Amino acid sequence: MRCHSTSTFPTHPFLVVLIVIVAHLGIVHAQGGSRTFSTRPLRGVFRVAGPPQPALAVLQGNAVLPCDIRPPGPNDSAILVIWYKNDVTPIYSYDMRGKHSEQSSHWKDKEYLNERAYFSTVTEPAALNIDHVEERDEGEYRCRVDFTKSPTRNSRIHLTVVVPPHKPNIIDERGKTVPTVAGPYEEDGDMRLTCLVSGGRPEPTVLWWRGETLLESKDGPGEFPALRRNILVVSKLSRSDLHAVFTCQATNNNISQPLSASVAIEMHLRPLTVSILSSEHAPLSADRKYEIACMTAGSRPPAKLFWYLDGKRLDNFTVEVSQDGNTTTSTLTLKPTLLDHDKVLTCRAENSRVRDGVEEDTWKLNVWFVPILHLELGSNMNPDDIEEGDDVYFECKVLANPWPYKVVWRHNGNVIQNKAKDGVIVQQYDLALRNVSRSQAGNYTCIASNTEGDGYSNSVELKIMYKPICVSDQKRIYGVARHEDARIICQVEAYPPPDSFRWAFNNTEEMVDVPQARYKSSTRHTQSVLTYRPVTEMDYGTVLCWASNTAGQQKNACVFHIIPAGKPESPYNCTLTNQTTDSLSVACTAGFDGGQPQHFLLEVFDQHTGLLQANVTSRENAAASFTVRGLEPGKVLNMVLYAVNAKGRSDPTLLEGFTLKIAEKQTGSPVPFEITPLLGVLIGVVTALLLVTTTILGALKMRSDRKAGRPDDLPLKKVSAPTAEDLYDADDRNPDVVPTNKAVKW
């Protein structure tokens, strides 16, 4: 409710402004450097001591600034109320002198308050009400009350404007926003949800709830100061968590309602039970059909049922899922043979959406069986002492009924053919390898087949010892400055791992062995590290490394070149891709690194103003590729790339690029075909030529038909009309697309 004046005394708006100005200027009394503002007919001034009274309001809400206008004594009354913002400028006045209309007794600063404020004397105490509070409203206010008799009373109020945060945003483990449903998550798995809240002043508190239960969570680092990140981790999810609702709540005041976002949890559940529904697993007769049922329950999504006979998957079954999806039933039609004896029939319920999502029930059948095989090395062979050049023998032992008609040998899954001249001798149950090499190491199996199926042996790994050889893709050139240490790494392949290394140095004059104290070997990683420090020019040259193991010493040394360290070479073969309105990508081929670890630097300049737009540095030894974001649209850009190592930076590589305008979009999709006037003319000309040619050829053919003595018709030469690709150059079809395989120089 607002106070309405009943006075009929006419007041001109200019008079109100004049009263406020006079009241504000007052009569200045300067004593000891202090100022006291007063306005007649005031009897004195009451000065405010102590801190200002706090007031709180929410952005776009209402603020109430109290001001006590009750007179301190009898026979007195307030006659003028003036509000100041930050003790400088009057922003509102309420004049009770004389009898004024309500419109005349209130004055407000239109530019600052507009129509948002109203001083109400109905409340106790009176208060200045500000609607639609803005951030600029925050600050200290002074309410000055002039009385008829009593001294002026001043009161201070500090208004704090609370800026609510934005609505929380929930993201999952993959960083994707979760609108309503999170997951699905695996049973016994962990769930990690992150609540992102931006904005808010003061900083909001972020909490997680499950129903009415407050959950334990922790704050995480935000990408920027105004972003709050709160992480909820729920370990070992159970069936009871299915469709549970988790709510992230953010608040920074007790005035407005907290902002929240909720998600429900979807889950994948393992099968609870699976069983073969057969009466006491009775024996089965060969060559007779049986209907065998299997049922599983409790899986989400519904489990898939599969049948296996001794590990071999069966296909002759049907599946039926209950209406609620909780139960799945499968019926297998099985016609066993005697060869299935002692095989195990398995009904397996599988839910591939969860780990360990397999439950199975088994039944050992009382029938014959397919071949059973066992593979082993020859009895006189030590599997841990086979070197290159040795002879190796395998024996495949078979138990089957009926007896196998075929035995196949496999090496790493590939069929082994009998090649006696190459030292590979295949007999039915034996395999001989003469003069083996390390390429023949691996897993060997034998497979026996009879009329009922195939039997597979165990896998035997053949390990062949060989002398060390150099790893092919290791670093070969080291750039080192004088009096600077270089770590030269020699990596080899060997079985068993090397037990010793030897280093030697070779320059233009001599080759000398390096003392063992200067390098360190690691047999675990099959490598040796030499710390080398050149002092003079003669210390630059070639370093050689040999390794030895129980198979012998390395034949060909690993060679490393020690050169004076220098600046790296410039990147080259640069390509621009993924140009958008605010970003682009640059990929280059790295040059020689100067023998030192290098990284790359990209500087982006506005071609028009020459101002630096971006400066991006790659990680050490990373690829020379960058993605620059945050650029302005529609800009032509100059880009400078450097390679940098400890010795300095390379010569610059210069590129020119651009960002798309707002309405543009650069993709690899086909350019729409557009018929221009020129293209229309060309198509018309070509069409006319084709018609004329066809007419002439038709006439010639008719004449030829009339002529006698011509056994065969002359063949016509095929003529094709030009296509759109023939009439348009690639750049003309889309002038805004710069081909990525063209380097731009500037």
C-alpha positions in Angstrom: 0.0 0.0 0.0 1.3 3.5 -0.9 0.6 6.8 0.9 -1.6 9.3 -1.0 -1.5 13.0 -0.1 -4.8 14.7 0.3 -3.5 18.2 0.0 -5.0 20.5 -2.7 -2.1 23.0 -2.6 -0.9 23.3 -6.2 2.8 22.6 -6.7 4.7 23.2 -9.9 7.3 20.5 -10.8 9.9 23.2 -11.0 9.2 24.1 -7.4 9.9 20.5 -6.3 13.2 20.4 -8.1 14.1 23.7 -6.6 13.3 22.4 -3.1 15.5 19.4 -3.6 18.4 21.5 -4.8 18.1 23.9 -1.9 17.9 21.1 0.5 20.9 19.4 -1.0 23.1 22.5 -1.1 22.1 23.8 2.3 24.4 26.0 4.3 27.9 24.7 4.5 29.7 25.0 7.9 33.4 24.2 7.5 35.0 23.2 10.8 38.2 21.1 11.0 37.9 20.0 7.4 34.4 18.5 7.8 31.2 19.4 6.1 27.7 19.5 7.5 24.8 20.2 5.1 21.7 21.8 6.6 18.5 23.4 5.2 16.3 26.0 6.9 14.1 25.9 8.9 16.2 23.1 10.5 17.2 23.5 14.1 20.3 21.3 13.9 21.7 18.2 12.3 21.7 14.6 13.6 24.8 12.8 12.4 24.8 9.0 11.8 27.3 6.9 13.7 28.2 3.3 13.2 28.0 1.0 10.1 25.1 1.3 7.6 22.1 -0.8 8.0 22.3 -3.8 5.6 19.6 -4.5 3.0 19.4 -7.4 0.5 17.7 -7.7 -2.8 17.7 -10.1 -5.7 18.4 -9.0 -9.3 15.1 -8.1 -11.0 13.4 -8.4 -7.6 12.2 -5.8 -5.1 14.4 -3.8 -2.7 13.1 -2.2 0.5 15.2 0.5 2.1 13.8 1.5 5.5 13.8 5.1 6.8 12.4 6.1 10.1 10.5 9.3 9.6 8.8 9.3 13.1 9.6 12.6 15.0 11.8 12.2 18.1 9.5 14.4 20.2 5.9 15.4 20.6 4.3 18.2 18.5 6.7 17.5 15.7 6.5 15.9 12.2 8.6 15.1 9.2 8.4 17.6 6.4 11.0 16.5 3.9 12.7 13.2 3.1 15.6 13.1 0.6 17.4 10.0 -0.5 21.0 10.0 -1.7 22.9 7.4 -3.5 26.5 7.0 -2.4 26.1 10.3 -0.5 26.5 12.3 -3.6 23.4 12.7 -5.7 19.8 13.1 -4.6 17.7 10.4 -6.3 14.4 10.7 -4.5 12.5 13.2 -2.4 9.2 13.2 -0.5 8.0 16.7 0.4 5.3 16.9 3.1 5.3 20.7 3.5 2.0 22.1 2.7 -0.8 20.2 1.0 0.3 18.6 -2.3 -1.2 16.0 -4.5 0.5 12.7 -4.5 2.1 13.4 -7.8 3.6 16.6 -6.7 4.9 15.4 -3.3 7.1 12.7 -4.8 10.2 13.5 -7.0 12.6 11.0 -8.4 15.6 11.0 -10.6 14.1 9.8 -13.9 17.4 8.9 -15.5 18.4 6.7 -12.6 15.2 5.3 -11.1 12.7 5.9 -13.9 9.4 4.6 -12.6 11.0 1.8 -10.5 10.9 3.5 -7.1 8.3 4.7 -4.6 8.6 6.0 -1.1 5.9 4.5 1.1 4.9 6.0 4.5 2.3 3.3 5.2 4.8 0.7 6.4 6.5 0.9 9.8 9.1 2.2 9.3 8.7 4.0 6.0 10.7 2.6 3.2 11.9 3.4 -0.3 10.8 0.5 -2.5 12.7 -0.2 -5.7 11.2 -2.5 -8.2 13.1 -4.5 -10.9 16.4 -4.1 -9.0 19.5 -3.7 -11.2 23.1 -4.4 -10.5 23.9 -0.7 -10.5 21.4 -0.2 -7.6 23.9 -1.8 -5.3 25.7 0.7 -3.0 25.1 2.9 0.0 22.0 5.0 0.4 21.4 7.9 2.8 18.0 8.9 4.0 17.8 12.4 5.2 14.7 13.4 7.2 13.9 17.1 8.0 11.5 17.8 10.9 9.5 20.8 11.8 11.3 21.3 15.1 13.8 18.5 15.6 17.3 18.3 14.0 17.7 16.6 10.7 18.0 12.8 11.0 20.3 10.8 8.6 20.3 7.1 8.3 22.5 4.9 6.0 21.5 1.7 4.3 23.8 -0.4 2.3 22.0 -2.3 -0.4 23.6 -5.6 -1.6 22.2 -6.8 -4.9 22.3 -10.6 -5.2 22.8 -11.9 -8.8 21.3 -15.4 -9.0 23.3 -18.0 -10.8 22.2 -19.5 -14.1 20.3 -22.8 -14.2 22.6 -25.7 -13.4 23.8 -27.9 -16.3 24.5 -31.6 -15.6 27.1 -33.4 -17.7 28.2 -37.0 -17.6 31.5 -38.8 -17.7 32.0 -38.1 -21.4 31.4 -34.4 -21.0 27.9 -34.5 -22.6 25.0 -32.6 -21.3 22.3 -34.8 -19.6 18.9 -33.2 -20.2 16.6 -35.7 -18.3 18.0 -39.2 -18.2 21.6 -40.2 -17.4 23.2 -43.4 -18.4 22.6 -46.2 -18.9 25.1 -47.3 -16.2 26.2 -50.8 -15.5 25.2 -52.7 -12.4 28.1 -52.5 -9.8 29.6 -49.7 -11.9 30.3 -46.2 -10.9 28.4 -43.1 -11.8 30.0 -39.7 -12.1 27.9 -36.6 -12.7 29.2 -33.1 -12.8 27.0 -30.1 -12.1 28.1 -26.8 -13.8 26.7 -23.5 -12.5 27.8 -20.3 -14.1 27.3 -16.7 -12.8 25.9 -15.6 -9.5 27.1 -13.0 -7.0 27.9 -14.0 -4.3 29.3 -17.3 -5.4 26.5 -19.9 -5.2 26.5 -23.1 -3.2 26.0 -26.2 -5.3 24.5 -29.3 -3.7 23.3 -32.8 -4.9 20.1 -34.4 -3.6 18.5 -37.7 -4.0 14.9 -37.1 -3.1 15.0 -35.5 0.4 18.5 -36.8 1.1 21.5 -34.5 0.8 24.4 -36.4 -0.9 28.1 -36.0 -0.4 29.9 -34.4 -3.3 32.9 -32.3 -4.0 33.8 -29.1 -5.8 36.1 -29.3 -8.8 38.0 -26.8 -10.7 36.1 -24.6 -13.2 37.3 -23.5 -16.6 37.0 -19.9 -15.5 36.3 -18.1 -12.3 32.6 -17.5 -12.8 32.0 -21.3 -13.3 31.3 -23.6 -10.4 31.8 -27.3 -10.8 30.5 -29.9 -8.4 31.1 -33.6 -8.9 28.8 -36.4 -7.6 30.3 -39.9 -7.6 28.1 -42.9 -6.8 30.0 -46.1 -6.5 28.7 -49.6 -7.1 25.3 -48.8 -8.5 22.7 -51.4 -7.6 19.3 -52.4 -8.9 17.7 -50.1 -6.4 19.3 -47.1 -8.2 17.3 -47.8 -11.4 15.2 -44.7 -12.2 16.4 -42.9 -9.1 16.3 -39.1 -9.5 19.3 -37.0 -8.7 19.0 -33.2 -8.4 21.7 -30.6 -8.6 20.7 -27.4 -6.7 22.4 -24.0 -6.8 21.6 -21.1 -4.5 23.3 -17.9 -3.2 20.5 -16.3 -1.2 17.5 -17.1 1.0 15.1 -14.9 -0.8 14.6 -16.5 -4.2 14.0 -20.2 -4.9 17.1 -22.3 -5.6 17.8 -23.2 -9.2 17.9 -26.9 -9.9 18.3 -29.5 -12.6 17.3 -33.2 -12.2 18.1 -36.4 -14.0 16.8 -39.9 -13.7 19.2 -42.9 -13.8 18.9 -45.6 -16.5 20.7 -48.8 -15.8 21.8 -52.1 -17.4 21.4 -55.1 -15.1 22.9 -58.6 -15.3 20.7 -61.7 -15.5 19.8 -63.0 -12.1 19.1 -66.6 -13.0 19.3 -69.0 -15.9 18.3 -72.7 -15.9 17.8 -75.5 -18.3 14.3 -76.8 -17.8 14.8 -80.6 -18.3 13.7 -83.4 -16.1 16.7 -84.5 -14.0 19.0 -84.1 -17.1 18.2 -87.6 -18.3 20.4 -89.4 -20.8 19.8 -88.6 -24.5 19.5 -91.1 -27.3 21.5 -90.6 -30.4 19.6 -89.5 -33.6 16.5 -88.5 -31.6 15.1 -85.0 -31.5 14.6 -83.3 -28.1 12.9 -80.0 -27.2 15.0 -78.5 -24.4 13.9 -75.2 -22.8 16.0 -72.6 -20.9 14.7 -69.6 -19.0 16.5 -66.5 -17.6 15.2 -63.6 -15.6 16.2 -60.2 -14.1 18.2 -58.7 -17.0 17.8 -55.2 -18.3 17.7 -54.9 -21.3 16.3 -58.5 -21.8 19.1 -61.0 -21.9 19.9 -62.9 -25.1 20.0 -66.7 -24.8 22.5 -68.8 -26.6 23.1 -72.5 -26.7 26.5 -74.1 -26.8 27.5 -77.7 -27.1 31.0 -78.2 -25.6 31.8 -74.6 -26.5 30.4 -74.8 -30.0 27.5 -72.4 -30.6 24.1 -73.9 -31.6 21.6 -72.2 -33.8 18.5 -74.4 -33.8 16.5 -72.6 -31.1 13.7 -70.1 -30.7 13.4 -67.2 -28.3 10.4 -65.6 -26.6 10.5 -62.5 -24.3 7.8 -61.8 -21.7 5.6 -58.7 -22.1 7.3 -57.0 -19.1 10.8 -57.9 -20.5 11.9 -59.5 -17.3 11.9 -63.2 -18.5 13.3 -64.7 -21.7 12.7 -68.3 -22.7 14.5 -70.3 -25.4 13.7 -73.7 -26.8 16.5 -75.7 -28.4 15.8 -78.5 -30.9 18.7 -80.9 -30.4 19.4 -84.2 -32.3 22.5 -85.6 -30.6 24.8 -88.2 -32.0 27.1 -90.7 -30.3 30.0 -88.4 -31.0 28.5 -85.9 -28.5 29.3 -88.2 -25.6 30.6 -86.2 -22.5 30.1 -82.9 -24.2 28.6 -80.2 -22.1 25.4 -78.5 -23.3 25.3 -74.9 -22.1 22.5 -72.4 -22.0 24.1 -69.0 -21.7 22.2 -65.7 -20.9 24.2 -62.7 -22.1 23.7 -59.0 -21.5 26.6 -57.4 -23.5 25.8 -54.0 -22.0 27.3 -54.9 -18.6 30.6 -56.4 -17.5 30.3 -60.0 -16.3 26.8 -59.9 -17.8 26.9 -63.7 -18.5 25.0 -66.4 -16.6 24.9 -70.0 -17.7 23.5 -73.4 -16.9 25.2 -76.6 -18.1 24.3 -80.2 -18.8 26.8 -82.9 -19.5 25.4 -85.1 -22.3 25.7 -88.8 -22.2 26.6 -89.3 -25.9 29.7 -89.7 -28.1 32.1 -86.8 -28.7 34.0 -84.9 -31.3 37.9 -85.3 -31.4 39.8 -84.1 -28.4 43.4 -83.0 -29.2 46.5 -82.2 -27.2 49.5 -80.5 -28.7 53.0 -80.5 -27.2 56.7 -80.1 -28.2 58.8 -83.2 -28.9 59.7 -85.1 -25.7 63.5 -84.3 -26.0 63.0 -80.5 -26.5 63.5 -77.8 -23.9 61.0 -75.0 -24.8 63.2 -72.4 -23.1 66.4 -73.3 -25.0 65.5 -73.1 -28.7 67.8 -70.9 -30.9 67.7 -69.9 -34.5 69.0 -72.8 -36.6 67.6 -75.5 -34.3 65.2 -78.2 -35.4 61.8 -78.3 -33.7 59.2 -81.1 -33.5 55.5 -81.0 -32.4 53.3 -84.0 -31.5 49.4 -83.8 -31.8 47.8 -86.4 -29.6 44.2 -87.3 -30.6 41.3 -89.0 -28.8 38.2 -89.3 -31.0 35.4 -91.5 -32.1 35.1 -91.9 -35.0 38.8 -91.5 -35.8 39.7 -88.2 -37.5 40.0 -88.1 -41.2 42.0 -84.8 -41.3 44.5 -83.0 -39.2 45.4 -79.4 -39.9 48.3 -77.5 -38.4 48.1 -73.7 -37.8 50.8 -71.1 -37.0 49.3 -67.9 -35.5 46.0 -68.9 -37.1 47.4 -69.5 -40.6 47.3 -73.0 -42.1 50.8 -74.6 -42.4 51.5 -76.2 -45.8 54.0 -79.1 -46.3 57.1 -77.5 -47.8 60.0 -80.0 -47.3 62.4 -77.9 -49.3 61.8 -75.0 -46.9 62.3 -77.2 -43.9 58.5 -77.5 -43.1 57.5 -81.2 -42.9 53.8 -81.9 -42.1 52.7 -85.4 -41.3 49.3 -86.3 -40.0 50.0 -86.0 -36.3 53.5 -84.6 -36.3 55.1 -81.4 -37.5 58.8 -80.8 -38.0 60.5 -77.5 -38.5 64.1 -77.6 -39.7 66.6 -74.7 -39.2 64.0 -72.4 -37.5 64.2 -68.6 -37.7 62.7 -66.1 -35.4 59.8 -65.5 -37.9 58.6 -68.9 -37.0 58.1 -68.1 -33.4 54.5 -67.9 -32.2 51.5 -70.0 -31.4 50.9 -73.5 -32.9 47.8 -75.5 -32.9 46.5 -78.7 -34.5 42.9 -79.4 -35.6 41.4 -82.8 -36.1 38.1 -83.4 -37.9 35.7 -86.3 -38.0 32.2 -86.8 -39.5 30.7 -84.9 -36.5 32.8 -81.8 -36.4 36.2 -80.4 -35.7 38.4 -80.7 -32.6 40.9 -78.0 -31.7 44.1 -78.5 -29.7 45.6 -76.3 -27.1 48.0 -73.6 -28.3 51.7 -74.1 -27.8 53.9 -71.0 -28.0 57.3 -71.5 -29.7 59.9 -69.1 -28.3 63.1 -68.8 -30.4 66.2 -67.2 -29.0 68.0 -64.7 -31.4 70.8 -62.2 -31.1 69.9 -58.6 -30.5 69.0 -56.3 -33.5 68.5 -52.6 -33.6 65.0 -51.1 -33.2 64.4 -49.5 -36.5 62.5 -46.3 -35.6 64.6 -44.9 -32.8 66.3 -41.6 -32.8 69.6 -41.7 -34.7 70.9 -38.0 -34.8 71.6 -36.0 -31.6 72.5 -32.3 -31.7 74.7 -31.4 -28.8 76.5 -28.3 -27.9 80.0 -28.4 -26.5 80.2 -29.1 -22.8 76.6 -30.2 -22.9 75.4 -33.7 -21.9 73.4 -35.8 -24.3 71.5 -38.9 -23.4 71.9 -41.4 -26.3 69.4 -44.2 -26.0 70.2 -47.5 -27.8 67.2 -49.8 -28.1 67.3 -53.4 -29.4 65.0 -56.3 -29.9 66.2 -59.6 -28.5 65.1 -62.8 -27.0 66.0 -63.3 -24.3 66.6 -59.7 -23.3 70.2 -58.5 -23.6 72.5 -59.0 -20.6 75.2 -56.5 -21.6 75.9 -53.6 -23.9 79.1 -52.1 -25.5 79.6 -48.6 -26.8 82.2 -47.2 -29.1 83.0 -43.8 -30.5 84.3 -43.2 -34.1 85.4 -39.9 -35.6 87.4 -39.3 -38.7 90.6 -40.5 -37.1 89.9 -43.5 -34.8 87.4 -45.7 -33.1 87.6 -46.2 -29.3 85.5 -48.1 -26.8 83.5 -46.0 -24.3 84.2 -46.9 -20.6 81.3 -48.8 -19.0 81.1 -46.2 -16.3 79.8 -43.7 -18.8 76.6 -45.6 -19.7 73.7 -47.3 -17.9 71.9 -50.4 -19.3 68.3 -51.5 -18.6 67.7 -55.1 -19.5 64.0 -54.7 -18.5 63.5 -52.2 -21.4 66.2 -53.8 -23.6 68.0 -50.5 -23.9 71.2 -48.8 -22.8 71.7 -45.0 -22.2 75.0 -43.3 -22.8 75.7 -39.9 -21.3 78.0 -38.1 -23.8 79.6 -34.7 -23.6 81.6 -33.3 -26.5 84.3 -30.9 -25.6 86.2 -30.3 -28.8 85.4 -30.7 -32.5 87.0 -34.1 -32.5 84.3 -35.3 -30.1 81.7 -35.1 -32.8 81.3 -38.2 -34.9 79.6 -41.5 -34.7 78.6 -43.6 -31.6 78.1 -47.3 -32.0 76.2 -49.7 -29.7 76.2 -53.5 -29.5 74.1 -55.7 -27.2 74.7 -59.3 -26.2 72.4 -62.0 -24.8 72.7 -65.8 -24.3 72.2 -66.2 -28.1 75.3 -64.2 -28.8 76.5 -60.7 -29.6 74.7 -58.3 -31.9 76.0 -58.6 -35.5 75.3 -55.1 -36.8 75.8 -52.2 -34.4 73.3 -49.5 -33.8 74.7 -46.3 -35.2 74.1 -42.8 -33.8 75.5 -39.5 -35.1 76.6 -36.8 -32.8 76.5 -33.3 -34.5 76.7 -29.8 -33.1 73.3 -28.6 -31.9 71.6 -26.0 -33.9 68.3 -24.3 -34.5 65.5 -26.4 -35.9 64.3 -26.3 -39.5 61.1 -24.5 -40.4 57.8 -26.4 -40.6 56.7 -27.1 -44.2 53.8 -28.5 -46.2 51.3 -26.5 -44.1 47.6 -26.9 -44.7 44.6 -24.9 -43.5 41.5 -26.8 -42.6 38.2 -26.4 -40.6 37.9 -22.7 -41.3 34.8 -21.4 -39.5 33.5 -17.9 -38.4 35.7 -17.9 -35.3 38.3 -20.7 -35.7 40.7 -22.5 -38.1 43.2 -25.3 -38.0 46.7 -25.5 -39.3 48.7 -28.7 -39.8 52.4 -28.7 -40.9 55.2 -31.3 -41.4 57.9 -30.8 -38.9 61.5 -30.2 -40.2 64.7 -31.5 -38.6 64.7 -30.6 -34.9 68.4 -29.6 -34.8 69.1 -32.6 -32.6 67.2 -31.1 -29.7 63.6 -31.5 -28.4 61.5 -28.9 -30.2 58.1 -27.4 -30.0 56.1 -25.1 -32.4 54.8 -21.6 -32.1 52.0 -20.0 -34.1 51.3 -16.3 -34.3 48.1 -15.0 -36.0 47.8 -11.4 -37.1 45.0 -9.3 -38.6 46.2 -8.6 -42.1 44.4 -5.2 -42.2 45.5 -3.8 -38.8 48.6 -5.9 -38.2 47.4 -6.6 -34.6 48.2 -9.9 -33.0 45.0 -12.1 -32.8 46.4 -15.3 -31.2 49.6 -16.8 -30.0 49.6 -20.6 -29.6 52.4 -22.9 -28.5 52.5 -26.7 -28.8 53.8 -29.1 -26.3 57.4 -30.4 -26.6 57.9 -33.0 -29.3 54.2 -32.7 -30.3 53.0 -32.5 -33.9 53.1 -29.2 -35.7 49.4 -28.7 -35.7 47.2 -26.1 -34.1 43.5 -25.2 -33.7 43.0 -21.5 -33.1 39.6 -20.4 -31.6 38.1 -17.1 -30.5 38.8 -15.3 -33.8 36.6 -12.6 -35.2 34.5 -13.5 -38.3 35.3 -12.3 -41.7 38.9 -11.5 -41.1 41.9 -12.1 -43.5 44.7 -13.4 -41.3 48.5 -13.6 -41.6 50.0 -16.6 -39.8 53.6 -17.1 -38.8 54.9 -20.5 -37.7 58.2 -21.3 -36.0 60.0 -24.4 -34.7 61.7 -23.7 -31.4 64.4 -25.7 -29.5 67.0 -24.8 -26.9 69.2 -23.2 -29.5 66.6 -20.8 -30.8 63.8 -20.6 -33.3 63.7 -21.5 -37.0 63.0 -19.2 -39.9 59.3 -18.3 -40.1 56.9 -20.2 -42.2 54.3 -17.8 -43.6 50.6 -18.6 -44.3 47.5 -16.6 -45.2 44.1 -17.6 -44.1 40.7 -16.2 -43.2 37.7 -16.7 -41.0 34.2 -17.1 -42.6 31.7 -14.4 -42.5 28.7 -15.0 -40.2 26.4 -16.2 -43.1 29.1 -18.4 -44.6 29.7 -22.1 -44.1 32.7 -24.0 -45.4 32.1 -27.7 -45.7 33.1 -30.5 -48.1 29.6 -31.0 -49.4 28.9 -30.6 -53.1 28.3 -27.0 -54.4 24.7 -26.6 -55.7 24.5 -26.5 -59.4 23.3 -23.1 -60.7 22.4 -22.4 -64.3 23.8 -19.0 -65.2 22.9 -17.2 -68.5 26.3 -18.1 -69.9 25.8 -21.7 -69.0 22.3 -21.7 -70.5 23.7 -20.4 -73.8 26.5 -23.1 -73.8 24.0 -25.8 -73.1 21.7 -24.5 -75.9 24.6 -24.5 -78.4 25.7 -28.0 -77.4 22.2 -29.3 -77.7 21.7 -27.7 -81.1 25.0 -29.2 -82.3 23.9 -32.6 -81.1 20.6 -32.3 -82.9 22.3 -31.2 -86.1 24.8 -34.1 -85.8 22.1 -36.6 -85.1 20.0 -35.4 -88.1 23.0 -35.6 -90.5 24.0 -39.0 -89.3 20.4 -40.2 -89.7 20.3 -38.9 -93.2 23.6 -40.5 -94.1 22.4 -43.8 -92.7 19.2 -43.7 -94.8 21.3 -43.0 -97.9 23.6 -45.8 -97.0 20.7 -48.2 -96.6 19.7 -47.4 -100.2 23.2 -48.2 -101.6 24.0 -51.7 -102.7 27.2 -53.6 -102.2 28.1 -52.2 -98.7 28.2 -55.2 -96.4 28.6 -53.3 -93.2 27.5 -50.0 -91.7 30.1 -47.5 -90.8 30.4 -47.1 -87.0 29.3 -43.8 -85.5 31.6 -41.9 -83.2 30.1 -41.3 -79.8 29.7 -37.6 -78.9 28.8 -36.5 -75.3 27.6 -33.2 -74.1 29.8 -31.3 -71.6 28.9 -31.6 -67.9 28.8 -28.9 -65.2 32.3 -29.9 -64.2 33.5 -29.2 -67.8 32.0 -25.7 -67.8 32.9 -24.6 -64.3 36.3 -24.5 -62.8 36.5 -25.8 -59.2 37.2 -22.3 -57.8 34.3 -20.8 -59.8 31.9 -23.2 -58.3 32.7 -22.0 -54.8 34.8 -18.8 -54.7 34.7 -18.7 -50.9 36.4 -22.1 -50.5 40.2 -22.1 -50.5 41.6 -25.5 -51.4 43.5 -26.9 -48.5 46.3 -28.4 -50.7 47.4 -24.9 -52.0 49.9 -23.0 -49.9 49.4 -19.3 -49.8 52.5 -17.1 -49.7 52.6 -13.5 -48.5 
